[in-house]
Amino acid sequence: MPSPSIPASRAIVVGGGIGGMAVASALARHVASVTLLERDEGDAHPGPRPGVPQGRHVHGLLMGGLNALEHLYPGFDAALADAGAVRLRIGLDARLEQPGFDPFPARDLGAHSYAMSRPLIEHVVRQFVARDARIHVRPGCPVREIVASPDGSVRGVRVRGEDEPLEADLVVDASGRGALTLDFLAAHGQAAPEEAVIPVDIRYTCAVFELRPDPRRDWKALLVRPVAGGSRRAIVYPLEGGARWIVGLGGAAGDSAPTDLDGFLAYAKTLRTPTAHDALRDATLVGDIVRFAFPQSQRRYFERLPGLPAGLLPVGDAICRMNPSFGQGMSVVAKEACLVDAILADLVVQSRPMADLGPAFLAALPSVLDDPWNTVGQDYAYPHLEGLRPAGFARTQLFGAALNRLAAADAAVHRLVTDIAHLVRPASALREGDLMDRVAAEMLVG
Ligand SMILES: Cc1cc2nc3c(=O)[nH]c(=O)nc-3n(C[C@H](O)[C@H](O)[C@H](O)COP(=O)(O)OP(=O)(O)OC[C@H]3O[C@@H](n4cnc5c(N)ncnc54)[C@H](O)[C@@H]3O)c2cc1C
């Protein structure tokens, strides 16, 4: 039986990426009609598409994101596995190499996630969305602008090539860049949100390889972190089916791996450890090598505005884009979709109107964004960001190093910091028990 819904409410979601689809599904549980408008043409098979250029790069799904998607789509975990995603036992299957720990102690932490291509994740989500009769999906439908009612609230959207606007009580901007929201605010004389940026200037060069079987290779995925003060890093990550790996080589501040095979391998050889280069030496390149520049992490504080126009809700990258090295973006927007679901469930119970969604969402947004945004603050360790470091950063680094040493030595601490990094538990969990005292003691040792 369908759950009770907010009467006669209509929602439009702009953008059919991970965020748009997840929020559409959250809305569909509670509102009468949901239309999802995506500018790219539909495609029955998973593959890269123009609207999500980052889809050709490594995309890890954190446990927090997997849990959020399982909440929105019961059976999602099994569906990913059925689609060929590679199960990763957290703490055990990915070899982590970082200064002082080559490798970081491996332990089965009793949890899992999956490795696969970004298009496969989207494809599996899209199959769930397609089965939901309450969501009307329109591919090939680029939205030109959000349009206003005479009272300044949102009336709907105008699609490129169509004169009449599509009307709705709620327009969700899940277009990634957020230009539609910013344009709407500017056009109606409203202030833009305050922004924080961390100009990390990171570049990832990625390629898919078939690795030669090697009985000595005891990892499914590999992460190589840079030398202190350096930026060269690697991620080697299995794709669906398990026969191919996507390899990302990262550098910062103008440093990046070349996009020809010889140059790519030569760059891999300069990494802090030989593990990635050893794996690639006899591997077969599949397809071309692509580079993606990520100039800055950027958070727009919509929650600090006096209010957003009624009926407007930005989500996902439209609010906050974070250095992909931490693998958080998809998980964050999936958690935002769960927040939308929880708020709407409350509104329905309390017979409150759809207009109350926006303020409640913005009020709760820091509970989703503060931890991942603090995580990307680790980027201030890069020498080219030295002059921008926040007060107390040196102590934050000492704290992080001490916590890391405790995690290496103690499985319970390892599990806790992993849960926090995977957005399963809040960073405030570090304050439980005697951990802060132990970290303080360890800081004196280190
Ligand atoms: C190189 C790189 C690697 C990354 N790696 C990871 C990772 O490992 N793990 C992780 O979780 N995240 C990663 N991310 C971040 C992740 O890709 C984003 O955070 C996530 O895709 C955000 O989802 P979204 O739905 O907000 O936006 P998007 O996924 O960008 O989707 C936006 C959608 O809106 C559509 N659209 C845009 N404008 C319009 C319009 N006017 N009308 C209609 N449709 C429109 C686009 O076609 C697209 O489908 C990475 C990002 C980059 C750049």
The ligand as an SDF file (V2000), in Angstrom:
LIG
                    3D

 53 58  0  0  0  0  0  0  0  0999 V2000
   37.6170   12.9390  -10.8210 C   0  0  0  0  0  0  0  0  0  0  0  0
   36.5340   12.6910   -9.8060 C   0  0  0  0  0  0  0  0  0  0  0  0
   36.5360   11.5100   -9.0680 C   0  0  0  0  0  0  0  0  0  0  0  0
   35.5540   11.3130   -8.1060 C   0  0  0  0  0  0  0  0  0  0  0  0
   35.6170   10.1770   -7.3340 N   0  0  0  0  0  0  0  0  0  0  0  0
   34.6570    9.9500   -6.4060 C   0  0  0  0  0  0  0  0  0  0  0  0
   34.6950    8.7820   -5.5990 C   0  0  0  0  0  0  0  0  0  0  0  0
   35.6300    7.9890   -5.6390 O   0  0  0  0  0  0  0  0  0  0  0  0
   33.6490    8.5730   -4.7390 N   0  0  0  0  0  0  0  0  0  0  0  0
   32.6190    9.4540   -4.6190 C   0  0  0  0  0  0  0  0  0  0  0  0
   31.6990    9.2110   -3.8350 O   0  0  0  0  0  0  0  0  0  0  0  0
   32.5740   10.5880   -5.3450 N   0  0  0  0  0  0  0  0  0  0  0  0
   33.5730   10.8640   -6.2280 C   0  0  0  0  0  0  0  0  0  0  0  0
   33.5250   12.0020   -6.9660 N   0  0  0  0  0  0  0  0  0  0  0  0
   32.4470   12.9680   -6.7160 C   0  0  0  0  0  0  0  0  0  0  0  0
   31.1540   12.5490   -7.4050 C   0  0  0  0  0  0  0  0  0  0  0  0
   31.3710   12.3540   -8.7770 O   0  0  0  0  0  0  0  0  0  0  0  0
   30.0890   13.6370   -7.1870 C   0  0  0  0  0  0  0  0  0  0  0  0
   30.1360   14.0850   -5.8600 O   0  0  0  0  0  0  0  0  0  0  0  0
   28.6840   13.1310   -7.4680 C   0  0  0  0  0  0  0  0  0  0  0  0
   28.5850   12.6880   -8.7880 O   0  0  0  0  0  0  0  0  0  0  0  0
   27.6680   14.2390   -7.2240 C   0  0  0  0  0  0  0  0  0  0  0  0
   26.4100   13.8400   -7.6430 O   0  0  0  0  0  0  0  0  0  0  0  0
   25.3490   14.8990   -8.1930 P   0  0  0  0  0  0  0  0  0  0  0  0
   24.1340   14.0930   -8.4820 O   0  0  0  0  0  0  0  0  0  0  0  0
   25.2650   16.0490   -7.2730 O   0  0  0  0  0  0  0  0  0  0  0  0
   25.9820   15.4660   -9.5390 O   0  0  0  0  0  0  0  0  0  0  0  0
   26.3500   14.6950  -10.8690 P   0  0  0  0  0  0  0  0  0  0  0  0
   26.6350   13.2660  -10.6010 O   0  0  0  0  0  0  0  0  0  0  0  0
   27.4200   15.5170  -11.5180 O   0  0  0  0  0  0  0  0  0  0  0  0
   25.0390   14.7280  -11.7540 O   0  0  0  0  0  0  0  0  0  0  0  0
   24.5250   15.9100  -12.3060 C   0  0  0  0  0  0  0  0  0  0  0  0
   23.5110   15.5120  -13.3810 C   0  0  0  0  0  0  0  0  0  0  0  0
   22.7770   16.6580  -13.7730 O   0  0  0  0  0  0  0  0  0  0  0  0
   22.6580   16.6600  -15.1890 C   0  0  0  0  0  0  0  0  0  0  0  0
   22.4450   18.0600  -15.5680 N   0  0  0  0  0  0  0  0  0  0  0  0
   23.3030   19.0970  -15.4250 C   0  0  0  0  0  0  0  0  0  0  0  0
   22.7220   20.2290  -15.8320 N   0  0  0  0  0  0  0  0  0  0  0  0
   21.4650   19.9150  -16.2500 C   0  0  0  0  0  0  0  0  0  0  0  0
   20.3850   20.6730  -16.7810 C   0  0  0  0  0  0  0  0  0  0  0  0
   20.4830   21.9890  -16.9700 N   0  0  0  0  0  0  0  0  0  0  0  0
   19.2420   20.0270  -17.1030 N   0  0  0  0  0  0  0  0  0  0  0  0
   19.1150   18.6780  -16.9140 C   0  0  0  0  0  0  0  0  0  0  0  0
   20.1300   17.9170  -16.4160 N   0  0  0  0  0  0  0  0  0  0  0  0
   21.2730   18.5340  -16.0830 C   0  0  0  0  0  0  0  0  0  0  0  0
   23.9700   16.0620  -15.6740 C   0  0  0  0  0  0  0  0  0  0  0  0
   23.8640   15.5660  -16.9880 O   0  0  0  0  0  0  0  0  0  0  0  0
   24.1660   14.9530  -14.6430 C   0  0  0  0  0  0  0  0  0  0  0  0
   23.5070   13.7700  -15.0000 O   0  0  0  0  0  0  0  0  0  0  0  0
   34.5260   12.2620   -7.9060 C   0  0  0  0  0  0  0  0  0  0  0  0
   34.5190   13.4370   -8.6450 C   0  0  0  0  0  0  0  0  0  0  0  0
   35.5260   13.6670   -9.5620 C   0  0  0  0  0  0  0  0  0  0  0  0
   35.5140   14.9690  -10.3130 C   0  0  0  0  0  0  0  0  0  0  0  0
  1  2  1  0
  2  3  1  0
  2 52  2  0
  3  4  2  0
  4  5  1  0
  4 50  1  0
  5  6  2  0
  6  7  1  0
  6 13  1  0
  7  8  2  0
  7  9  1  0
  9 10  1  0
 10 11  2  0
 10 12  1  0
 12 13  2  0
 13 14  1  0
 14 15  1  0
 14 50  1  0
 15 16  1  0
 16 17  1  0
 16 18  1  0
 18 19  1  0
 18 20  1  0
 20 21  1  0
 20 22  1  0
 22 23  1  0
 23 24  1  0
 24 25  2  0
 24 26  1  0
 24 27  1  0
 27 28  1  0
 28 29  2  0
 28 30  1  0
 28 31  1  0
 31 32  1  0
 32 33  1  0
 33 34  1  0
 33 48  1  0
 34 35  1  0
 35 36  1  0
 35 46  1  0
 36 37  1  0
 36 45  1  0
 37 38  2  0
 38 39  1  0
 39 40  1  0
 39 45  2  0
 40 41  1  0
 40 42  2  0
 42 43  1  0
 43 44  2  0
 44 45  1  0
 46 47  1  0
 46 48  1  0
 48 49  1  0
 50 51  2  0
 51 52  1  0
 52 53  1  0
M  END
$$$$
